[in-house]
Amino acid sequence: MKQACEYLNIKSVNTLKNRFIATGLKVTVIGSVKRIDIRDIDIFVEEHKI
C-alpha cells in the first residue's frame, strides 16, 4: 500500500483507500496481505483521465 502511494504520488494510505480503491482500483488480498499490481494502477489511471 505504501509503495502504491509513492507510485501515485499521494501522501496518505487513507486517500488511496477512500478515493482510489473505493472507485475501482483493484486490490489483491492473500491472507492478511494486500497488494496492488502496478499494471492495475496504470490501467486505473488511464481509465480516469479527463
Backbone as ProteinMPNN parsed JSONL, in Angstrom:
{"seq_chain_A": "MKQACEYLNIKSVNTLKNRFIATGLKVTVIGSVKRIDIRDIDIFVEEHKI", "coords_chain_A": {"N_chain_A": [[0.825, -1.178, 0.0], [1.924, 1.23, 0.797], [3.928, 1.561, -1.119], [2.361, 1.779, -3.398], [1.133, 4.225, -2.899], [3.362, 5.885, -3.069], [4.026, 5.506, -5.774], [1.769, 6.586, -6.994], [2.042, 9.133, -6.167], [0.808, 10.154, -3.854], [0.123, 11.098, -0.481], [-1.172, 9.803, 1.602], [-2.365, 6.747, 2.913], [-4.995, 6.509, 3.501], [-6.207, 8.17, 1.584], [-5.645, 6.671, -0.664], [-7.173, 4.375, -0.109], [-9.822, 5.443, 0.327], [-10.413, 6.979, -1.932], [-9.208, 5.962, -4.35], [-9.277, 3.057, -4.282], [-11.906, 2.759, -3.459], [-13.216, 3.689, -5.69], [-12.709, 1.825, -7.591], [-10.065, 0.814, -8.036], [-8.152, -2.063, -8.312], [-7.427, -4.522, -5.845], [-5.348, -7.042, -4.609], [-5.812, -9.639, -2.377], [-4.142, -11.662, -0.19], [-4.372, -13.854, 2.196], [-3.781, -11.966, 4.975], [-2.506, -10.005, 3.685], [-2.343, -7.232, 1.541], [-2.112, -6.358, -1.812], [-1.259, -4.26, -4.567], [-1.208, -4.302, -7.944], [1.108, -2.885, -10.165], [0.451, -2.631, -12.839], [-2.326, -2.635, -12.717], [-2.711, -0.203, -11.436], [-1.79, 1.567, -13.416], [-3.674, 1.057, -15.457], [-6.035, 1.819, -14.151], [-5.548, 4.576, -13.765], [-5.388, 5.442, -16.443], [-8.007, 4.916, -17.276], [-9.379, 6.844, -15.878], [-8.742, 9.309, -16.845], [-9.336, 12.673, -17.8]], "CA_chain_A": [[0.0, 0.0, 0.0], [2.811, 2.392, 0.866], [4.578, 1.702, -2.418], [1.338, 2.26, -4.323], [1.009, 5.658, -2.619], [4.548, 6.534, -3.633], [3.901, 5.453, -7.229], [0.695, 7.512, -7.375], [2.421, 10.438, -5.634], [-0.129, 10.602, -2.826], [0.789, 11.0, 0.82], [-1.94, 9.107, 2.622], [-2.988, 5.459, 2.594], [-6.436, 6.756, 3.56], [-6.595, 8.672, 0.268], [-5.603, 5.509, -1.55], [-8.327, 3.524, 0.192], [-11.117, 6.123, 0.231], [-10.668, 7.548, -3.255], [-8.794, 5.12, -5.462], [-9.829, 1.705, -4.134], [-13.364, 2.889, -3.384], [-13.754, 3.949, -7.025], [-12.475, 0.726, -8.514], [-8.706, 0.287, -8.141], [-8.148, -3.46, -7.882], [-6.515, -4.924, -4.776], [-5.238, -8.476, -4.435], [-5.689, -9.981, -0.964], [-3.641, -13.014, 0.061], [-4.369, -13.913, 3.66], [-3.993, -10.621, 5.51], [-1.649, -9.103, 2.918], [-2.995, -6.582, 0.413], [-1.163, -5.941, -2.841], [-1.816, -3.586, -5.726], [-0.33, -4.507, -9.091], [1.431, -1.63, -10.849], [-0.313, -2.592, -14.1], [-3.686, -2.235, -12.358], [-2.666, 1.235, -11.18], [-1.694, 2.241, -14.711], [-4.976, 0.912, -16.128], [-6.981, 2.657, -13.404], [-5.257, 5.985, -14.065], [-5.771, 5.664, -17.84], [-9.474, 4.906, -17.359], [-9.941, 8.006, -15.189], [-8.269, 10.573, -17.427], [-10.4, 13.559, -18.284]], "C_chain_A": [[0.879, 1.255, 0.0], [3.496, 2.63, -0.477], [3.603, 2.193, -3.476], [1.134, 3.76, -4.132], [2.184, 6.428, -3.224], [4.447, 6.596, -5.16], [2.862, 6.454, -7.733], [0.964, 8.942, -6.92], [1.33, 11.014, -4.724], [0.483, 10.307, -1.469], [0.095, 10.093, 1.818], [-2.516, 7.783, 2.108], [-4.512, 5.608, 2.644], [-6.961, 7.29, 2.233], [-6.626, 7.528, -0.731], [-6.841, 4.645, -1.345], [-9.65, 4.201, -0.133], [-11.422, 6.684, -1.151], [-10.369, 6.57, -4.376], [-9.433, 3.726, -5.388], [-11.35, 1.755, -4.11], [-13.992, 3.126, -4.755], [-13.289, 2.93, -8.064], [-11.058, 0.229, -8.695], [-8.669, -1.112, -7.543], [-7.069, -3.726, -6.83], [-6.53, -6.441, -4.699], [-5.006, -8.761, -2.954], [-5.274, -11.439, -0.849], [-3.46, -13.125, 1.569], [-4.696, -12.535, 4.197], [-3.167, -9.57, 4.764], [-2.415, -8.553, 1.723], [-1.922, -6.072, -0.537], [-1.916, -5.238, -3.965], [-0.791, -3.705, -6.844], [-0.122, -3.181, -9.813], [0.675, -1.512, -12.172], [-1.756, -2.183, -13.834], [-3.754, -0.74, -12.052], [-2.647, 1.992, -12.497], [-3.019, 2.198, -15.469], [-6.001, 1.821, -15.466], [-6.791, 4.132, -13.742], [-5.683, 6.314, -15.501], [-7.293, 5.765, -17.98], [-10.103, 6.152, -16.738], [-9.382, 9.337, -15.688], [-9.456, 11.374, -17.923], [-9.896, 14.282, -19.518]], "O_chain_A": [[0.602, 2.219, -0.714], [3.627, 3.771, -0.919], [3.991, 2.952, -4.365], [0.98, 4.49, -5.111], [2.004, 7.492, -3.816], [4.75, 7.626, -5.763], [3.053, 7.09, -8.77], [0.207, 9.856, -7.246], [0.98, 12.191, -4.812], [1.271, 9.372, -1.326], [0.715, 9.655, 2.787], [-3.079, 7.716, 1.015], [-5.232, 4.92, 1.92], [-8.046, 6.905, 1.799], [-7.54, 7.436, -1.551], [-7.481, 4.233, -2.312], [-10.507, 3.61, -0.792], [-12.591, 6.846, -1.501], [-11.2, 6.372, -5.262], [-10.061, 3.282, -6.349], [-12.01, 0.886, -4.68], [-15.161, 2.806, -4.968], [-13.453, 3.139, -9.266], [-10.852, -0.715, -9.457], [-9.1, -1.324, -6.409], [-5.952, -3.218, -6.921], [-7.595, -7.059, -4.722], [-4.103, -8.188, -2.344], [-5.959, -12.335, -1.342], [-2.524, -12.569, 2.142], [-5.764, -11.991, 3.913], [-3.13, -8.403, 5.154], [-3.054, -9.301, 0.983], [-0.953, -5.437, -0.121], [-3.059, -5.576, -4.272], [0.35, -3.264, -6.706], [-1.078, -2.439, -10.043], [0.301, -0.411, -12.577], [-2.352, -1.462, -14.634], [-4.745, -0.085, -12.373], [-3.399, 2.949, -12.678], [-3.433, 3.198, -16.055], [-6.752, 2.516, -16.151], [-7.762, 4.851, -13.979], [-6.279, 7.364, -15.74], [-7.798, 6.609, -18.72], [-11.25, 6.479, -17.045], [-9.534, 10.367, -15.031], [-10.448, 10.822, -18.4], [-10.623, 15.086, -20.102]]}, "name": "protein", "num_of_chains": 1, "seq": "MKQACEYLNIKSVNTLKNRFIATGLKVTVIGSVKRIDIRDIDIFVEEHKI"}
